[in-house]
Amino acid sequence: MSTSDRPLRIGTRSSQLALWQAGRVASALRALQAGIRVEIVPIESHGDQRATESVAALGVTGIFTREIEVALLREEVDIAVHSLKDMPTQAPPGLMVAAVLPRDDPRDVLVAGVLGGHGLFDGATALDKLPRGARIATSSLRRRAELLRHRPDLVVDELRGNVPTRLAKVERGDVGGVVLSHAGLLRLGLEPRGRVVLDPDLMLPAPAQGTIAVQVREADASTRKIVARLDDEPTRLATTVERLFMAEMEGGCRVPLGALATVDGANVAMRTRIAAIDGTRTIEAQASGTTNELAAIAHRAAAAMRAQGAEAILAALRS
């Protein structure tokens, strides 16, 4: 922070969920440092400005982060708060992630009207109970591919918008169900009827899903020092290896790629999956090692994927 007489300005997207995430960071900063002043600055992202278009069709790296990063580079804000899964693996020059908060539940959740009257199921049973040809909505190619992998008869619709808007579509019967991040529901305190959390065996989460990242200017040493105290090491290790794997596979929002790592002391284990968009082909790989060899773990997982023909799936996506 360049001056001491103004608040620490937090740049964030303007959605209800993004503002909640920024508020969580603000609260954590206040708990760390008595008397610190914090101001949340909402910024509309490129993805939010074009909310009716498909994420895959936008074709822009960092569609939910770019405008906030520009504001950070221009010193219009002092830190930026993002969902880590939305961030490109290569940061703009001059910026860095100074902290990741403890990870929330990384899994996906299915919310479907037909499940509301039947109590709680496991994910496999819930998917089986969807009517033949049910319309399920999501903005994620990964979720689309995973749904069709298990239920090729489903009609998977594109759906953008904030979490309450998506849930309202199910309530009105516009769609039979939606798949979204479980962490998003938990953060907003939402408990819609007919919700079932999907185990990673059914739907492997996106790399770094469920993680809040705090970004700063590299040259802003005083803010870096404050923010670094928020960093959760196990979360950083797990999400780092997942994102290294994503970079190895040249993945992102436009690739149906899943990765989930666990950290146990000095040991790291990661499972990965890539699927054709129509769900007809799936490739999985696992890799493990120590916390000192994250890049090597990511490389081994990517190499195992390519040995099984993952490049053909990626080539089809590029075309």
PyMOL commands that set and color helices and strands:
alter all, ss='L'
color gray80, all
select helices_A, chain A and resi 16-32+46-49+55-58+66-73+84-86+113-115+123-129+141-150+163-172+182-188+221-228+233-248+294-307+310-318
alter helices_A, ss='H'
color red, helices_A
select strands_A, chain A and resi 8-12+38-42+79-83+95-100+108-112+135-138+155-158+177-181+195-198+212-217+257-264+267-275+282-290
alter strands_A, ss='S'
color yellow, strands_A
deselect
rebuild
show_as cartoon
